Each structure stands twice: as structure tokens, then as C-alpha cells.
Amino acid sequence: MPLKIALLAGASLLIAQPAMAQQAPAAPADEAASSTDQSHDVIVTAPFAQSEKDVLSGTSVVNGAELTRDLQPTIGETLAKQPGVSASSFGPSASRPILRGLQGIRAQVLTDGIGSIDVSNTSVDHAVVIDPLLAERIEVLRGPSVLLFGSSVIGGLVNVIDTRIPRSVPAKGYRLDATATYGSAANERSLGAAGDVAVGEHLVLHADGSYSKSDDLHIGGYALTPERRAQAIATSLLPPAPPVPGEDPIDYAGNAAIKDTLPNSAAKTWTAGAGATLITDTGNLGISYSHYASLYGVPIRYATLPGEGQEAPRLDIVQNRYDLRGEVNVGGGFLDRIRIRAGHADYRHFELDQGGAIGTAFYNNGTEARLELVQANQGGWQGASGVQFFNRVFDVVGDEAFLPKSETNQTSLFTLQQLDRGAFKAEAGLRYEMSDVAARTPTDDLRFFGGERHFEALSGSIGASYGLSDAIRVGLNLSHTERAPSADELFANGAHAGTQAYELGNPDFRLEKSWGLEATFHAHGQGYSFDASAYYNRFSNYIAEIQVAQAVCEAAAAPSGRTVDFPCFQSQQADATYYGAEAEASVVLARIGGYKINADALGDYVHASIVDQGPVPRIPPMRVLGGVEAQGDMLNGRIEVEHVFDQDRIAAYDTPTAGYTMVNASVGISPFGAASKTTLTITANNIFDVDARRATSFLKDFAPLAGRDIRATLRFTI
């Protein structure tokens, strides 16, 4: 309680700072995001643009040449080389970001400040409905600023910023951005384009679209790990193949011998969108519509033990979405700007069996809206406050309906306040949430838990940093978060083939709470930069799925006459700890002719435990990555080596994951010079075709990462 009082008192002191002579306000976030050549270190997700080195927590920005080089079909894989970021890697089409070991609802993915309004946080086999091809920049944000967007984002948030609602009038009256990619590992063919045109002085129209098609993924060896292949033959599920000289001695016929290609991993996705914005000297108001459609296969989780099932499902996803964004420049006094942002989406996906029949259907109807009041900068004090509303109606129908139809309503009040006294900077955030979560289940439906829960959560964060010199800044951030359980965690009661588990929720859960402490260090000078963070989080009432005796799930399934064919996992609350560190550095080694030679490195580590239970499952192991890059006006070249260590600190029901070393290289060509926005990037990922598996993946024993992948990406802007 004393710590909570200290948080509230600290925030109140910042909010109560006396107004001083008004200074020119910082550049609005929307203005900062409008230019494709915006400096890499400017954060635009927060309500006012600020330098990355001034943010009180570990933050990453991916745009420009780096985004082009790292571009992958999913957001998770696109960001996987950022410090503190891993990916769920449930095959090449469903890979969601994991931030500091936290995933799902604890690591939110936004599109231009609003949730993706899909079902990707309910299961790892569900894709995030955001196409990286259309991203202008992607930001990974942590610290007090995340309280503007939710209290559940303990690990942080990912904000994918696009141009679907134009932010500015094109200087030439029009602009066009296009990206075309070919990837050899899956014979991937992708094309995305976005264009704006000015109609008169104030109206800007927008259109965009993308198309991507890929075949089954090439992998660097066998689909199954040696242990799984040996397990299959030991249980006589598969006969041994005749010995072949030079081949792996456990190279078996049938499923255990699947090699070089990952079956059922092909995908096809297309999107289309249109928008319009009215832009004047005093503000702007824009709307957009977008359509997303995807059909992708989920890599097969092969049967290696007697009694196990085996499926080759495909997911057919459709989302129709409507968005609105507006801003009014008040331009004086205490208030500088008023912003509104809203989105509504109708989402559904069908899980198809091998014959194409619909086994299970997921329906998600969601609306999210937020109103922000942005204060004018007065003597170094600025802030933003507002209200946010969220509604979600979620329904699962069919063979694997492990959840009842549910509705979630959430209303939040938030504020973020910043104080800049030159060398000393401070920041505080508060968020109050009221959540109502209800299972809309008929009283005679014996399959699921019923009921309705009401939660009130108060979260806060306060931090400060001090500039030891013009180049060095150190900071400390303290946070307290409270999160209401989701409908999935409260009401689940059914088999879920995607994770091979019978999932059982608990309708009596309390708020999940966390205290966090983070220290940061930034050093940025002529020819070098270094950023590091160390963090510690202590949870109470942490919600985790724990494997329990089959009898527990059988008792829950008995009233409806269902059988329990998967291992039983029950959501439970317990204390937990997460701690770790991440760092990245770069230095200019030399200048040779017209080229600048840079060296860079990053590393991250996270340790997570559930008290009296043991390690949290599927936590990324320690990882280091180093690269050398030559940068010139027309030609850039880079080679990098990434080493991921073994992960043998695992839960009782998990399996160890072998480490791997992967070598990548790239060449970027600007044929018309550095001032041109036309680039051709050739990237060679996993050059030595190693068998690489992520410890964070449910499918790590059955579906490795891509093998050797030669990618060519053409990007231009006119």
C-alpha cells in the first residue's frame, strides 16, 4: 500500500506542476509520422513526439531500410531481431510478437494506436490481422506511455503505423509507395502499394492493397526433432526405413521422415483499403475502410505416441474494418490539441479440415474508441489525458468450441504527464479501468461456465531520468499494473486442437497485479550509441495454464457428455517473477572512400518463474546478435550472426530446445542515389540452412524456422 500511495502522489505532483510561460509545443505525433524519411529515433506512438533516448523504458523503432531488410509475412517475424522481442512462431503465417517473455494479452499489437480487433491473442495458431507490407514504421514501446493504451500491456506494445488515413497533403499533389518481395524459402510472391492524391487544397484520398502467396516452407532438415522421430519409431507407430548410407540413422518412413519441406504451411493473403482525410490549418478528420482475407495452413503436429490425433487444418480469415481519426488544434492556453481515434471490425475465421469442411468457426465483433486531450507545453510540462472504450463480442461455434459466447465491455480513464527540466526529466501515468466480462451462454448449455464479472483496476507508473552529460542519460521507472482476466481465462472449458490441450478456465479469478522496476542507460555520441535496460516484475494472482490431472478436466466435461482426449490444462493464479535485461550498441569503425563502416550488437535475456511451480513455459533463451555494415550513397552491405542459446530451463510438461547459430547477409542498392526512395534489397537469411527452432513455439518439435531464404525486395516512393 505505501508503494501504491507513492505512485499516486508522484503522479499528482507532476499533474499539479504550475503553468509557466508557454513554449512552442513539440511536433505532433501525426506530423512526425507523416514523412517516410523521419529520423529513426523519434517515437510517435506517444501523444507528443520525443527522442528514443529520452523514453524511460526500452524502446525500438523499425522503419526505412531496416524495415525493408527485415520484412517478413508476419509482424512477429519482422520484429524478431529487435532487443527484448521474440515471436510465437506457430508456422510461417501465425507469428505474434513476444515482449520480454510475455505474450498474448500481455503484449498488445496495435494498428495506428487502435487494437487489431482479431482473435490472435486467444490462441497462437491465429494470425494477427495486420499486413507488414503496408507498414510505414513499427514501434515497440514500454514504460509509462503504454498506460495510454491499456493496463494489460505489461510486456509492452507494438504499434504498426500505416498511411491508410492520410496525415498530410502530398507536396506534389500525389504520392505512391510500393513494395514487391520474392522469398525463395516458400516461393513467396508479395506486392503491396499505397497511394494518396489531393483533391483541392484540403481533401486527400487514399487507396492501398496487397497480395501475398507462398508455398510450403523450405526448412533446414527434418520437421520433427530427433527425439520426436525416435519416439515415433519406438512406439511402433512408424516402421523404420531401409538404412541409407550417409543418412541420419533415425531417418524413418512416413511422418517421421518429413524433411526439407514443412507440409501444410502454404498461404495466400490479400488486402484492400480506402481512406479520405479533410486537412485544414486547424486540424484534420479522416475515415477508412479495409478488407483482409487470408487462407493459410497450420503446420502438422504429427502423432508420435499411441492415441495422439493428427490434423492438417487450414484457417480461412476475413475481416472488414472501419476506422476514424481526427484532431483539432486548439492552439493556446492549457490545451493544445484534441484527438479522437476509433475503429470497428467484423472478423470471422473458419478452421477447415483436410477435405475443406468447416470444423470450427470463430466470430469476433469489436469496437474501440479513444478521446485524448493533449496539453500545451508550458515551461517543459506537457501531458495528455483521455477516455477509452472497448467492446468485444466473441463466439466460437463447432467441433472445438472451447469457449462460450462472451461479451467484454471496458471503459478507461487515463493520463500521462511529462516534466522536462533539461538534464532532469520525469514522467508519470495513471489508468483506471472498469471491465465487465460476461458469458452469454444459455442456462441449459452444460458445456461451459456461465456468469458475469465486474472488475475495477488502477494502474500507475512513475519514472525519472537524468542527463549525466549531453551524451549520457540514466533513468529509473516504477510501475504498478492491475489487469482484469479475459473471457478466455474465466470461461474456457473445452478441447483446443491448436495447442493440443483441454483448456479449463476459472470464473472466480481476481485481478492480476504486478509491480515492476526498470533501470535504463542511454549513451549517444558522435559515431556511437548504446542503450540498455534491466527490469524486474513481481506478479500476484498471475494467470497461467498449468497441466493438471486428467480427472480435473473430465469432471468439468462430464455434465455435457464430452470426452477429454488432450492433456488437461487449467488456468490458475499464483505469484510469479520476470526479470531480465536487453542491450544494443553501434559504433562507426571507419570511413573508407564514400562508405561508413558500422558495427552493431544486441543481446537479451529473460528469466521467468511461477512461485512453487517452476519455470514459466515457452520463455525465449538468451540471445546475442552482431553485425557489420558498410553504408554508402548507392550501396549498403551487411553481414550478421545471431546465436540463440539452449533453453533447458523448462516447465515439467515442456521440452528442451537446442540452440542455433544463424548467419544472414544483405545488400541494398539505391540506383538513383541516396536522395531517391527507390531501393532494391537482396537478403540471404539462414545462409547455412541450419535447423533452428524457437523455444517460444508450441510447434517447436514439429515445425522449425525457415531454412535458407534468399529474398529480393523492391521498394519505391514517388
N, C-alpha and C positions, 0 to 999 in steps of 0.2 A: 504493500500500500504506500509506504513512503516514496518508493521509486515512481509510482504512478502519479502521486501528487507533485513530485519534482518535474515530471514531464509536462503536466498541465500548467504548472506555474511558469516553466520556461517558455512554453508556447504563448502564454498570456503576456509575458514581458515583451516578447517580440511584437505581438499584435498591438500592444499599447505604446510602442515607440512614438514619441512626439513627432508630429509632422514638421519638417523643416522646409527650407526654400526648395521649391520644385526644380528638379533637374530634368534633362531630356530623357525620356523613357528609353529603356532598352529596346532593341529591334524586336518587333513582334515575332512570335514563333512562326506564324504563317509566312511572313516575309522571308524569314531565314530559310524556310523550306522550299521557296518558290524557284530557287536557282539551282540548276544541276551542278554548278561549279562551286557551291557553297563550301567554305572551309570544313575540313573533316572534323575538327574538334568542337564545333558548335552544336550544342544539344537543343533540339527544337521541340521535343515532346513536352517538356515543362512549359508552363504558361508564358514564360519570357525566356528568350534565347540567352544562353550562358555558355561559357567555355567549358569544355570537358574537364579541364584541370581544376575547375572551381567546384565541380559537383562533389557532394560529400560522400559519395559511395562509388564503388566500382562501376564504370560505365563504358560502353563500347558503341562506336558508330561505324556502320559499313555503308559506303557509297562509292561512286566513281569507279576507278579502275579496280579497287579491291572487291567491290560488289560484282563487277563483271567477271573477275577471275574466279571468285568463289561461288558463282551462281550454280545452283542445283535445283532439281524439280520441287524440293520441299524447303520450307523455312528452317526446319531443324538442321538439315544437312548444309544449307547455305551459311548458317551461323556457327557450325560445329568447330571452327578454328578460332573462335573468339575466346578470350580468357574467361574461365568460370562457366563456359557453355558446353554442354554435350547434347546428345539427341537420343530420342527413344528408339529410332531405327527399327521400326516394325515393317521391314521391307522398304523398297525404294520409293514408295508412294505415300507412306504414312510415317512421318518422322517429325515429331514435335520437339521444340527446344526444351532442354532441361537446364535449369539455372541453379548453380551451386548444389546440385544433387536433388533439387526439388522440381517436381513436375506436375502436370495436370492443373488442377485448380489453383495450386500454389505458385504457378509460373504462367501468368496471363499473356495471351497473344492478342494484340490489338491491331486494327487496321485504321490508321489515321485517327487514333485516340478513342475508338469505339471497339468493343469486342467483336470477334469474328462471327459470333452468333451461329455456331455449328455445334457438333457433339464431340469434338476432338478431345475435350477434357473428360469425357466419360469412359473412354477406352482407348488404348494405344493403337488399335487397328483402324481408328477413324482419322481420316486426313483433316488437316487444317485447311479451311476453305479460303486460302489466300494464295495467289499465284506470284511467286517471286519475280517472274518475268516482267511484271508491271510495276515493281517497286522502284521508287526513286532513291530511297535511302531506308536503312533499317537501324533502329536504335535499341540497345539493351540498357535499361535504366533500373537503378536500385536507389535506396535511400529515402529521405522524407518525401521527395516528389511523387513517389509511387502511390502515396495515400490520396492523391487526387483521383486515382482511377480504381482503387479498391483496397480492402483490408486483407484480402486473401492472398495478395501477391507478395508473399513472404520472401520468395526467391528472387523476385524482381519481375519486370515485364518486358516484353518485346513489342515495339511499335513499328509496324510496316507502313511507311508513308508513301502514298501514290499521288497521282495528279488528277484523279477522276473528277473531283470538284475543283476547277481551276482556282488558283490563288492570285493570279496577276494577269494583266492584259499583255499578250505577246508583243514584244518590241517591234517585230516585223509584221504584225497582224496575224501571224500563224506560227506554230511550232509543231514539230513532229519528232518523236523519239521512237526508235525501233530496235529490237534485239532479235537476232536469229542465232540459234545454237544447234550444233550437232555433237552428240556424245557417242563414242564408239561402244562403251560397255553395254549399253542397252539399245544400240541403234536408235538413239533418241533424236527426234527431229522437233524443234521448238521454234516458234515465232511469236513475238509479241510486239504490239505497236500502240502508241497513244498519241493523239493529236488534238491541238486546240486551234480555234480560229476565232478572231474577233469580229463581231457583228456591230459595227458602230464603235463608239468610244467606250462603252461600259459593259456590253454583253459579250461573254466568252462562251463558246460552245465546245464541247469535248466529246471525243469518241475513242474507245480503246477496244482491243480484243487480243486474244492469244489462243494458240493451238499447240498442243504437245502430244506426241505419240511415241511410245517406246515399246520394245520387245522385251522378252525375258532377259534378266540381267546376267551379264558375264560375271563370274566370281573366280577368286584365285585358288581353286581347289575343290574340295568336296563341300556339299551343302551341309552335311552332318559333321559334327566333331568326331574325332577318333573314338571318344568314349561312347557316343551315341551309336556309331556304326558297330562297335564291338558289342554293345548292349543288344542290338538287333539280332546279331548272329548268335549270341549266347543264349537267347531265349527262343531260338529256332524259328523266329518269325521269317527269317530270310535265309535261303541256302547260300553257302559260300560259292563264289565264282571260281572257276579253274584258275590256278595260280598263273600269273603273267610275269615273266622276268622283268625286273626293274620297276614293277608296280608296288604300291603300298600293300603290305601283307594282309591288311584287312580291307581289301577292295572287294566289296560284295556285290552280288547281283541285286536287282530290284532297287528299292528306295535307298538303301544304304550306299549304293554306288553312284548316286546322283552327283555329277561332277561338272565343273566349268560353267554350268548354266543353272540359274535359280528358277525352277519351274513356277508357273502361275504368278509371275511378277510383272507382266506386261501392263501397260496403262495407256489411256487416252483421255485427255482433258482439253476442254475449250471454254473460253470465257468471252463475254461481250458486255460492254458498258457504255453509257452515255451520260453526260452531265452538262450543266449550264450554270454560270455564275454571273450575277449582276454586281459589278465592281464600280464603286464611286469613291470620291475623296474621303467620305466619312464612314466607309465600311463596305461590306460585301455580303451577299446571300446566294448560296448555291445549293443545287439538288443534283442527285444522280440516281441512276438505276443500273443494276448489274445482274448478269446471269452467269452462273457457274455450273458446269456439268463435267462429271468425271466418271470413268469406268476403270477400275483397277483391280488387279488380283492381289490377294494376300498370300505370301509365301507359305507353302505347306508345312505344317508342323507334323512331321512324319511320326507314325506309330512305331515305337521301338520296344514296347513292352506289351505283354498279353493284355487284352481288354481295352487298350487305348483306341480311341477313334482317330480318324484321319479325314480331313476335309481339304478342299481346294476352293474356298469361297472367292467370290468377286463382289465388290461393292459398287453400286450404281448410285451416284450422288447428284442431286440437283438442289441449287439454292437460288432463289430470287430475292434480291435485296434492294432496299430504297434508303438513301442517305440524305441528310441535310446538314449544312454547316453555314453559320452566319456570324458576323462580327460587326459591331458598331463602335466606332472610335468616339468616345465621349470627349476626349481631348482637353482635360483640365481638371483642376481641383483634386479631390481624393481619388476619383475613379477615372481610369484611363480607357478601358475597353470592356464591352460586354460581349460574351461569346455564347453561342448555342451550338450544340452538336447532337445529332440524333440519328439512329439507324433502326430499321426494321427488316427482318428477314424471315422468309418461309423456307424451311430446309427439310429435306427428306432424303433418306438413303435406303436402298433395298440391298439386303445381303442375299446374293444369288448362289444357288448350289451349282454343281458341275453341269447340270442339264439346263441351267438358266432360270429355273423356277425360284420364286421369291420365298425364302425361308423365314426371314425376319425383316420387318420394316421399322425404321426409326423416323419419327416426326418431331421437329423442333420449330416452334413459332416463338420468336423473340423480338423484344423491343428494348432499346436502351437510349436514354437521353440524358444530357447534362447541360447545365447552365453555369457559366463561370463569370464572375465579376473580377476583373483584373485591375488592381490598384496602380495608380501612377507612382513612379519612382520619386520619392521625396527624401532627399538627403541620404540616399543609399538604402532606404527602406522601401520594399515593394512586396506585393503578395497577390494571392488570388484565392477567392472563396466561391463556393457554389453548392449546387444540389444536383444529385444524380438519381435517376430512376431506372430500374431494371425489371423486366417481366419475362418469364420464360414458361412456356407450356411444352412439356416433353412427354412423348408417348412412344412405347415400344410394343409392337404387335407381332405375334407369330411364334415360331418354334422356340426361339431363345429370348423370350420376353422376360428378362431378369429384373425389370423394374416396373412398377405400376405407373399409370399416367400421373404426372405430377405437375404442380404449378409453383413457381417461385416468384415472389414479389419482394423487391428490395428498394428502400429509399434511403439515401445517404446525404449527409451534410459534411462538407469538408472545407479546410482552409490550409494554405501553405504560405508561410511568411518568411522573408529573407531580409537580412540586415548586412550591408556591405560597408565596413569601415576601413577599406583599403587592405591592410595586412590581415585584419580580423574580419572573418565572415561567419555568420550564423544563420541557421535555417531551422524551422520547426513546422511540423504538420500535425493536424488533427483530423480524425474522421469518425463520424458517428453513423452507424448503420442499423436500420430496423429491417429485419428479414422475416418473411412468412413463407414457410415451406409446407406444402400440403400434398398428400397422396390422394388423388381423385379416383379412388377405387370403389366400385360398387360394394355394398356391405356383404353381398353374397359371394363375392370373389375371394376364395380361400387361398389364392396363390401368394398374396402379398400382404405386407404390413400396411395398415391404414393410419389415418390420423393427420393432425396439423400441428406444426410447431411454430412458435414465435421466438425470435432472438433479438436482443439488442446488444450491439458490440461497439466498444470505444477503443480506437487505436490512436497512437501518437508517436511522434518521432522528433527528436531534437538533436542538433549537431552543430559543431563549430569547426572552423579551420583557421590556421594561422600561417601567414607567409613568412618563413624564416629569411627569405630573400626574394628578389624578383623571380628567381628560377625555382625555388623550393617551397612547397606548401604541405603541411601536415594537418590531418583532421581526425575527428572522433565523432561517432554518431551512435546515439542510444535510441532504441525503438521498442515499443510495446504494441503488439497486434492481437486482435481478437477476431476470430473467423467463425461464422455460422456454418454448421455442417451442411453439405449439399444434399439434394434429394437422393442421389445415388448412395451416399454414405448412410442415410437414415433408413431408406425403404427397400434396398436391394434384397431380393430373395429368389434366386434362380441361377440356372446354369449359363455360363458365358463362354462360348467356344473360343472366342478371340484370345482369351487369356487362359484357357483350359482350366477354369475354376468354377466351382459353385460359390457364388458371392452372396454373402449374408450381411445385411446392414443392421443398424440398431436405432430404432426410432426414439430412444431415450438419451441420445448423445447431448452433451453440453458444449458450450463454446470451446473451440480450440484456441489456446493462448500461447504467446511466445514473447520472450524478452530477447533482444538482440543487441550486440555491441560490435561496432566495426571501426577499425583504425585504417586510415588511408595515408598514402605518401605519393606526392606528385613532384617530379623534377623535370622541368622543360627548359632547355637552354639552346644555345647555338649549336646545332649539329647533333643533339642528343635528346632523348626523352626516356623517362622511367616512371611507371605507375604501378602501385602495389596496394593491395587490400588484404587485411586479415580480419576474420569475423568469427563470432560465436553466437549461437542461438540456442536458447533453452525453452523447450516446449512443455506445457502442461495440457493434458487432455488431447495429446497428439493422436490423430486418427490414422490408423494403419490397418491393412488387411493382414491378418495373422492366420497361418494354417492351423486348423484345429481338428479334433477327431471327427470322422465322418458322421458319427451319430448326431452331432450338433446340427448339421445341415439336413440329415434325414428327418429329424424331429420337426424342423421348420417346413420341410417339403411334404410331410405326411398328410396334413389336412386336405391338400389338393390332389393327393394320389400320385405325385411326381416321384421319380427316382433320381438318385444322386449318382451321376456317372463320372463326375470330375472330383478332384481333390477339394476339400471344404476349406474355404477362406472366409473368416468372419472379421468384420470391421470392429476394432476395439480401440479404446482410448487408454493412453499411458503417457508417462513422461518420456521425452526424447531430447537428444542433443545433436546439433550440427555445428561443426567448426571446420575452418579451412582457410586457405589463402590463395591468392592469384596475383600474378605479376606479369608485366610485359615491358620490354625495353627496346629501343632502337638507337643506333649511332651511325653517323656518317664516317665511313672508314677513309675515303679518299675521293678526290675529284680527278678524273683522268679524261683529258680532252673535254668533250661535251657531256660526259657521263658522271653521275654521282653514284658512288658505291656505298650501299647501306647494308648493315647487318641488324637483324632483329631476333628477338627470342621471347617466348612466353611460357609460362608454366602455371598449373593449377592443381589443387589438392582439396579434397573434402572427406571428412570423417563423420559418419552418422550412426547413431546408436539409439535403440529403444531400451529404456531402462528396464532391467530384469528380463529382457527378451533377447538382446544381442544386436548384431548389425542390422541396419535398415537394408532391405534387398535392393538390388539393381542401382548401386551407387557407383558413379564413374571413378576409376582409379586415378592415381597421379599421372600427369601427362606433361611432357615438355615438347616444344616445337621451336626450331631455329631456322632462319633463312638468310640468304644473301641475295641482294637485289641490285641491279645496275639500272639507273634511270636516266634516260636521255629525252630529247625533244620528240624524236620519232620512233625510238625503240627502247623498250624495257625488257629486262630478262630477270628471272628469279628462279632459284632452286631452294627447296626447303626439305627438312627432315623432321618428321613427327614420331616420337616414341611414346607409346602408351604402355604403362606397366601392367603386370599381372594384377588381377583382382581376386584375391583369395580370402578377403575379409567379407564373408557372405553369411546370409541367413541360413538356417538349417535346411530349408526347402529350396535353396538356390544352388547353382553350380558355379565352380570357379571359372574364370575367364583368363585365357592366356594373353599375355601382352603381345605387341607387334611394333614393328618399325616400318613406317611408310615414307617413301621418297616421292616428292612432287616437283614439277618444274613448269614454268610458263614463260611465254614470250608475248609481249604486247606491242603492236605496231600501230603507229599513228601516221598513216601515209601522207596526210596533208599538214603535218606539223602539230606541235603541242596545242596550238590555239583551236585546232579542229576538234569537233566532238565525234569524229568517226574513228573507231578503233577496231582492230582485229586482234583477238586474244587466242592464242593456242596454249592449252593447258594439258599437261600429262600428269594425271593423278595415279597414285599407286603404281609407279613405273615398274617395280619388280614383281607385280602381280601377287602380293602376299595375301595369305588367308587372315583377314582382320575381322574381329568380332567385338562389338561393344558390350561391355558388362551391363549397360543400362537397358538392353533389349530383352524382351520376353522371348524373342526368337533367336537369341544368340547361338544356341546349339544347333539350329536348323537353317539359319539364313545369315551368312556372313555379309560384310560390306562389299561394295563393288570391287572387282578386280581392276586390272589395268584399264584406264579410261582416258582416251585422247579426246579432248573437247576443243571445238572451234567456235568462238563467239564473235559475231559481228554486231557492233553497236554504233548507231549514228543518230545525230540530232541536227535538224535543220530548222 
